[in-house]
Amino acid sequence: MALKEMLAAEDVFVALEITPPKTPRPEVLLRRASLLAEITTTINVIQRPGRQSSLDASCELRAAGYEPVWHLVARGEDAHDLPAAIERATAAGVDDVLCILGDRPGEAAMRVRDMVAAVGKGIPGACVGATMNQYAVTESAMANLYGKIEAGATFVETQPAFGLERLAAVVEPARKRFPDTGFVAMAMPLVTPGAASRMEARLGFAIPESYREQIARGPEAAWRAFAENLGTLRASGLVSGIAIMTPEMDPGPTTAARIRDAVVAAGLARVTAH
């Protein structure tokens, strides 16, 4: 099923976020993409400096039968290279694209909304997305989000969600203006207090105390908290999908099984074939 169809479906879908290897290594890329193959529908391919590009990895995954989401970043890229990248994505059948500012320092090559418009124009039938940090909701941030949607973004991906309050602060006003926009919340299992503290430092907000208390009770309670969080997101009516970030870049079978169990417990499992 295509991403556009999943965004419009009644059921909440599950995506997996992966980081490509440092150099093109198909066996590593496919191993990471297949971690939750039987329950995930799309593979979000993160763009990181010093690694195989998201576009290269997305083209490989598309050829292998996956539904990849190419992460197109504004920072650290040359705007003049965009037409060629769009042409290559089109030729490879990559038509799901998440346009983001990116983590690299420096000025962006172009505005994200302009990238959204360019991708929508250049890739026939493209499903184009943008991002929003629900922990930094300001009037200007919401206006920026609305500009991306007006430029053609059909879905919005958020930062990892812990509870609904921050998420609703973005989704509810945006849906009033753009009722057809889909929202995808990221989710990540935090199984130690240290992992929770690192996430707080990264996102610049405090994880709800009730969630922290569950993590502090030990790994079993932390995994239950993750499953409950997934279930809360699923039942909220706020999101069309949940993109799962893994605690490690290359999780082992035990971590994969725990994530799978949490997804099933939350009622999100969807068997897929590749």
PyMOL commands that set and color helices and strands:
alter all, ss='L'
color gray80, all
select helices_A, chain A and resi 3-8+26-33+54-63+79-92+112-122+139-150+165-177+193-203+209-216+219-235+253-265
alter helices_A, ss='H'
color red, helices_A
select strands_A, chain A and resi 13-18+42-45+68-73+96-100+127-132+155-160+182-187+241-244
alter strands_A, ss='S'
color yellow, strands_A
deselect
rebuild
show_as cartoon
